[in-house]
Amino acid sequence: MSKNWPDILKSMSRNNTALAKASPAVMRAFGTLAGAATEDGALDRKTKELMAVAISVVIRCDGCIAYHTYAAIKAGATRDEAVEAIGVAVEMGGGPASVYGGDALDAFDQLAALGD
């Protein structure tokens, strides 16, 4: 059964907003860290988001898959690039990563269909 990735993304966003209200200092610091980690440098934002998609698959985090897949799409990632990043995740994570890798590809297809 396919997951509804746009709904997962919306739910994660809503929950993180609530967490930011409950713990503003922690979430502000996390936001600063996330921004610094994904800004263009020796690696561009797209590459970093594809890395985050692969890591999300290996750690089996649906919210992470949704967020970083959408961010990768926004940064210009193609489906073929996502497939290759997911392939590396499967190689490193084995059988469980193959399950979440399929989920990540489904997430890419659903979230890419959203457009802007």
N, C-alpha and C positions, 0 to 999 in steps of 0.2 A: 504494500500500500504506500503510495506516494505521500510524502509530507507536504504541507502547504507552507512553502518557504517564505512567501511574502507575509503570511500571518506570523510565522516564527520571528521574522525580522521586526515586525511591528510590536509584538509582545516583548521581545528583548529590549527594544527602544523604550517602551513604556515602563518596564521594570527597572531599567537603568536610570530613567528620570526619577522614579520614586526613590531609588537608592541614593541618587545624588542629593535629593532633598533631605534624606535621613542622615547621610554622611557626606556632607559637601566637601570637606577637606580631603578625604580619601579619594573621592571621585574626581575632584579637580586635579589632584596629583596624578591619578591614573590617566586622565585626559592629556595632561602635559607629557607624560611618558609615551603614551600612544602616538601623539602628534610628532614627538621627536623621533620615535622609532620608525615612522613611516614616511617622513619627509624625504624629498629627493636628496640624494647624496651620491656616493659611488654607485649605489643601486638606485634605480628610479622607484617611485611609489608603486607603479604597476608590478614590478618584480617583487617588491616587499609584500604587497598584498597577496600575490600568488604564493609566496613562501608561507604567509599566514594561513592561506587556504589549506596548504599541505599539512601544516602543523595542526590545524583544526581537525583535519581528517584523522590524523594519528592519535590525537588526544580525545577524539570522539565527542566533540562539543557542537551540538546542533546550532546553538546561538552564534558560536564563533564561525561556523561554516556559513551561516546566513549573512552575518555582518561582513566578513572578509571577502566572500564571493561577490556580494553587491559592491563593496569598495573596489575590488579588482575590476569589475565591469565598468564602474565609473571612471577608473584610471585607464581604461582602454584595453583591458585584457580580452583576448578572443577566446572562443570555446576551445580551439586547438591548444592554446597556451594553458588553459585551465586543465585540459585533459593531461597534458604532460606533467604539470605540477602534481595532479592527483596521482599519476603513475609513480612519481618519486615517493609520494606518501605511502602508496600500497607496497612498494619495494621495501620501505623502511618499517612499515607497521604490520605487514603480513595480512592474514585473513580478516581480522576485524577492520583493518583499514580498507580492505576491498569493499566491505559493506558500506562504510561511511564514504568511501570514494564514489560509489554509485550515488549515494545521497548528495554528495557535493556536485556531481554532474547534473543531477536533477535540479538542485538549487540554482546552478548556473542557468539552465534552460528557463526555469520559471522566472528568475529575477531579471534575466536579460529581456524577457518579454514585457517587463514593466516599462521599459524605456526610461525616460527621465521622470 
